[in-house]
Amino acid sequence: MRPMGRMMRPMRRMMGPMRRMMGPMGWMMRAVWISPRSAAALTFATAPLPGDGAASLPAAARHPAPARSPAIVPPAATPPALLARSALLGLALLGGAAPALAQSLPAEPALRPYKPVTVTYDLKGADDPGLVALVASLRAAVAARLAGPIRDAAAPDLAVLMPPLGFPSTEAPRTLDMPAGLDGSQKLDHLFTRLSTDEKPDRKALDLLILATAGEALAHGTLSRSSLGRDTFCAPAEPRFDRGRVLAVAKAANEVPENLVVLTRDVGFRETPDPAAPVVATVKADTVVPVVEGAAEGKDGHRDWYAVALPNGKRGYARGNDSISFETTRLCFARAGQGEPAGWKLTLIVMPMP
């Protein structure tokens, strides 16, 4: 049983990345299929949005939740690159090569201490009253399951960027081609028609996709100035960081950069996936950590534990979704029109793709 136990551990690590690797596409397909998971993702409650409690940004960058805020279930916290590491092992296991492969499994690489790196956010202008009002109205629309206000907020020059899922690339992201002559609402429909699993999705299906995407982006409750355009602001907030220092964190943990995440709140990491295990380290919000194991089963029977490489060189476990990928679904806003009366509009959607 011991070799099989060694085999199953990487398979468990694979399950979290499989869910997260789907990224926005997973949201699209779940919304169209109306699966139990998508139904949960579009279930709304009176509780605040995730992130409205322990703030990951200063108060100036956060917006008060509407009276009824959506409790959108975000994707799993495990980065996508862990999937690639386990895929070959999974295929071998399915092919009956488990005993031989178990004997040849290399030992997990040793973790090394590293200097913690935190990200920052450019908050200048994020408290603009018009911008705050627009974001609050969109959150209220998601809570009420009304896609109309989101379509109405789309600017005529709406653009869609599709960067690779994971760590930001140094290359310019791909831009989705749009047919000429479409207004903002029609561009939203064009985007989600392209992403839908239906050949010709109806209005209801498209609205579900719009709500799922907006809910995912707005669930974090953060907003900051973006590097993607002049006087452009994105939700969730876009981190600013020293690329070299962040990559050094991945190297110390023997992880690929795609497995790096940013903590959204202070997290106490435990010695083992057990609520009774001692806390070996508490890591502050906005700190970059490498995820080394996802979808781990804890002693409490829950399978939402994940492990990170801690700055002290140890492994630490925590439950839940307390992190965000560098590249994630974002809604971005800018003023449309000329002069002081120009209003805020949804001008850009960032949708990372595998």
SULUR-V195938 format. One line per field, one symbol per residue. ss: DSSP state (A for helix, B for strand, O for the rest). psi: psi as a letter, one per 40 degrees, with the letter a starting at -180 (. if undefined). A space follows every 50 residues. Layout:
BEGIN
ss->???
psi->???
END
This chain:
BEGIN
ss->OAAAAAAAAAAAAAAAAAAAAOAAAAAAAAAAAOOAAAAAAOOOOOOOOO OOOOOOOOAAABOOOOOOOOOOOOOOOOOOAAAAAAAAAAAAAAOOOAAA AAAAOOOOOOOOOOOOOBOBOOOOOOOOAAAAAAAAAAAAAAAOOOOAAA AAABBBBBBBBBOBOBOOOOOOOBBOOOOOOOOAAAAAAAAAAAAOOOOO OOAAAAAAAAAAAAAAAAOOOBOBBOOOOOOOBBBOOOOBOOAAAAAAAA AAOOOOAAABBBBOOOBBBBOOOOOOOOBBBBBOOOBBBBBBBBBBOOOO OOOOBBBBBOOOOOBBBBBOOOBBBOBOOBBBBBBBOOOOOOBBBBBBBB OOBO
psi->ddddddddddddddddddddddadddddddddefiddddddfhiieiiih eebhheiiddeihhiidhihghhiiiehiddddddeddddddddeeeddd dddehiihiiiiiihihiiiiheheeehdddddddddddddddefheddd ddehidfhihigiihbihieihiihhhhiieiadddddddddddeieidg iadddddddddddddddeddfihiiieeihfhhihiihihihdddddddd ddefiideehihheihhhhidighdeiihdihhiieihihhehifihide eiffiiiihideeihiiiiagfiiidhihihiiihhaiadehiiihehhh gii.
END
